[in-house]
Amino acid sequence: MEIEAIAHIHTGFPEKFGIPRQSGLVEEAEGRIVFVPKYRQPDALRGIREYDYLWLIWDFSENHRTEWCATVAPPRLGGRERVGVFASRSPFRPNPLGLSCVKIREVDEEACEITVSGVDMLDGTPIYDIKPYLPYADAHPEARGGFSDVTKEHALSIRIPAELEEKLTPEERAAVTGILKQDPRTAFIHDEERVWGVSYGALNVRFRVRGGEAEICEITRGGNL
Amino acid sequence: MEIEAIAHIHTGFPEKFGIPRQSGLVEEAEGRIVFVPKYRQPDALRGIREYDYLWLIWDFSENHRTEWCATVAPPRLGGRERVGVFASRSPFRPNPLGLSCVKIREVDEEACEITVSGVDMLDGTPIYDIKPYLPYADAHPEARGGFSDVTKEHALSIRIPAELEEKLTPEERAAVTGILKQDPRTAFIHDEERVWGVSYGALNVRFRVRGGEAEICEITRGGNL
């Protein structure tokens, strides 16, 4: 089947490193859904304000491959253990479709734009479908979460030196903290001297991780926003 | 983007009438996911038993259209009021992708088949992706459910005359009761004399609805299972 983008989402993530590994994990990370001209019809959004969350089905656009592999090595398992691709939400899938649950922040019917939070997509990601979240069918809080259950409590504490903190707006501070807390490092590289860099919107943030603490060592502005 | 079926799901629903309007509504309705030869690799299912639910992204194969319409008329709103297509889970969407949350019943790694329950697809529906349900990202039981909140309590009571009930196995009885409880009638036809027919697996069930009660008036066997 041939599917086409109905919209694109603009997020603060210009590159893959640092993107939260699931939707909703970094609530402060916002995105703006902009419909392509063909689907830019305010009527198509009628009633959408009566929901709190949306499902987005989107394109793992940076992860198209011609070959498929039956197993993947999730970062949450240290990148060494392999599980079946259908037992994971890995981007490396036979059909590179992503599924995210995002919170509705603002609906601009006139411009046909929706601002959402809790995003986990690269800036400019093509979106194929938007569906309302129906708690009576979609919410199973008691469900077992497989291997992700074991590691979901893993979070870094964050240290931002005062002179760097004052470079950030409160929104930026919240988003950057949320992103670093998730521990964006490659699972099997845990060198305490290594300086990592993550981009969020106009910010470039450099940090080190020692023990369970991420310390920001440099913040610069620039980039694509 | 071009996507291809990784599997098909075999369900008891040979026709659209009677299919539950969301996944999970009729828990007794089972389906069997059978992978296409290319993706029939037991490794691809490794670890899937550690989850309770799966997401299926599938093809509304009976609802392909060349034109799109910005609004739809959900049966839950009586079929007369229209809402935006992106504020509904209607099958008539720009990209005819369905999204269902189904419960895992049985995993047969060797045959590479998964039996699930709570299905809402036509028999033979092509499946494009299977992802594990992650409660920490996917469960929002407190979310508002839009127009579906108003009507979710609507359920018919079911009367099965004793001489018909004995024609059913306990599983069939549970599934048929679940299907009729959801009130499969076309929203705007509520003629109390009308006899409706629904197929489930080998069964053809004829029923009437009077007030809030569905009474089964005939059960025959035949059909495609």
Interface residues (C-beta under 8 A of the other chain):
Chain A: M1 E2 I3 E4 I6 Q22 S23 G24 L25 Y39 Q41 D43 A44 L45 R46 G47 I48 E50 Y51 D52 Y53 L54 W55 I57 D59 W68 A70 T71 R82 V83 G84 V85 F86 A87 S88 R89 R93 P94 N95 P96 L97 L99 C101 P126 Y128 D129 I130 K131 P132 Y133 L134 P135 Y136 A137 D138 A139 H140 P141 E142 A143 R144 G145 G146 F147 S148 K152
Chain B: M1 E2 I3 E4 I6 Q22 S23 G24 L25 Y39 Q41 D43 A44 L45 R46 G47 I48 E50 Y51 D52 Y53 L54 W55 I57 D59 W68 A70 T71 R82 V83 G84 V85 F86 A87 S88 R89 R93 P94 N95 P96 L97 L99 C101 P126 Y128 D129 I130 K131 P132 Y133 L134 P135 Y136 A137 D138 A139 H140 P141 E142 A143 R144 G145 G146 F147 S148 K152
